[in-house]
Amino acid sequence: MYLAPVELLHSGKVRDLYADGDDLILVASDRVSVYDVILPTPIPDKGRILTQLSVWWFDQLGDLLPNHVISATDVPPEFAGRAIRCRRLQMVPVECVARGYLTGGGLTEYRATGSVSGVSLPAGLDEASRLPEPIFTPSTKAPAGQHDEPISFSAVVETVGAETAERLREITLGVYERGATLAAERGIIIADTKIELGWAPDGTLVLADEVLTPDSSRFWPADSWQPGRPAFSFDKQFVRDWAAGTGWDKRAPGPELPDDMVERTRARYVEIYERLTGKPW
Ligand SMILES: N#Cc1c(N)ncnc1-c1cnn(CCN2CCOCC2)c1
């Protein structure tokens, strides 16, 4: 039987999107990105581990809202285990971000303005501070190679209307709080997360893309978290520290990783999967 080839629609830093008839195929690679630079050395099984983690989260979140997954197995053989067949949605033109802790661009914005995406925060917060409660901090969807810009809730209202803006906030915080609570019980802090939502033809908001993975969220080991000090990235810290030790200029192409660094990083992805799902990899 002739199988029409899938068509590459979008190639991202670590994932690619293909068209297969009316469906989409979302494929996760074994590429790893640190400091926004794709490293030349793949991490074996990273794509499969993060895809299967995302599929598990979609199932965990099924009571909150529908998702775009059609199948996690009916995918082209070359992508087996690291791709999902998903339904084509009209994507919401807003990056939906929830933060439970202050770091990265949110910390920079807080230090300059006392707020993040227009949400005022108490004085005296620092690097990795836990926020009084999780906040919705939307941003624009910047073109490839550019950084998303924070936008206020009122800007979201202007973009999608008040009712949908409220629903985006409710869903984003709901997904984050469900994930952060479950992860915390298993010794992992999910500091923040970015989700993608889209409209189905009947207007229903649907959870898309990947969800609550170390690529879409900041994962920190809970036992080493100290507010006021930069937190360790559960999955990328080994590579960051090793790369820094090589004197790598982050404007230059990323360095090749030594075998032990590859294996230690792969082991971190396996540990995240096993701790969160309770299933052996
Ligand atoms: N998921 C999904 C989805 C969907 N179900 N329907 C229509 N469009 C999209 C879609 C299009 N682009 N993105 C951003 C995610 N990209 C993925 C590839 O890698 C780069 C990031 C999502």
The ligand as an SDF file (V2000), in Angstrom:
LIG
                    3D

 22 24  0  0  0  0  0  0  0  0999 V2000
    0.5520   21.4570   18.3640 N   0  0  0  0  0  0  0  0  0  0  0  0
   -0.0850   21.9090   17.5150 C   0  0  0  0  0  0  0  0  0  0  0  0
   -0.8530   22.4520   16.4240 C   0  0  0  0  0  0  0  0  0  0  0  0
   -2.1390   21.9110   16.1380 C   0  0  0  0  0  0  0  0  0  0  0  0
   -2.6480   20.8450   16.8450 N   0  0  0  0  0  0  0  0  0  0  0  0
   -2.8710   22.4490   15.1210 N   0  0  0  0  0  0  0  0  0  0  0  0
   -2.3740   23.4770   14.3870 C   0  0  0  0  0  0  0  0  0  0  0  0
   -1.1640   24.0130   14.6150 N   0  0  0  0  0  0  0  0  0  0  0  0
   -0.3950   23.5380   15.6330 C   0  0  0  0  0  0  0  0  0  0  0  0
    0.8990   24.1990   15.8470 C   0  0  0  0  0  0  0  0  0  0  0  0
    1.6390   24.8730   14.8830 C   0  0  0  0  0  0  0  0  0  0  0  0
    2.7620   25.3540   15.4730 N   0  0  0  0  0  0  0  0  0  0  0  0
    2.6950   25.0570   16.7650 N   0  0  0  0  0  0  0  0  0  0  0  0
    3.7160   25.5270   17.7310 C   0  0  0  0  0  0  0  0  0  0  0  0
    4.5110   24.3830   18.2250 C   0  0  0  0  0  0  0  0  0  0  0  0
    5.5900   24.0730   17.2590 N   0  0  0  0  0  0  0  0  0  0  0  0
    5.5920   22.6550   16.9740 C   0  0  0  0  0  0  0  0  0  0  0  0
    6.7730   22.2800   16.0930 C   0  0  0  0  0  0  0  0  0  0  0  0
    7.9810   22.7260   16.6940 O   0  0  0  0  0  0  0  0  0  0  0  0
    8.0080   24.1080   16.9530 C   0  0  0  0  0  0  0  0  0  0  0  0
    6.8570   24.5270   17.8410 C   0  0  0  0  0  0  0  0  0  0  0  0
    1.5850   24.3380   17.0320 C   0  0  0  0  0  0  0  0  0  0  0  0
  1  2  3  0
  2  3  1  0
  3  4  1  0
  3  9  2  0
  4  5  1  0
  4  6  2  0
  6  7  1  0
  7  8  2  0
  8  9  1  0
  9 10  1  0
 10 11  1  0
 10 22  2  0
 11 12  2  0
 12 13  1  0
 13 14  1  0
 13 22  1  0
 14 15  1  0
 15 16  1  0
 16 17  1  0
 16 21  1  0
 17 18  1  0
 18 19  1  0
 19 20  1  0
 20 21  1  0
M  END
$$$$
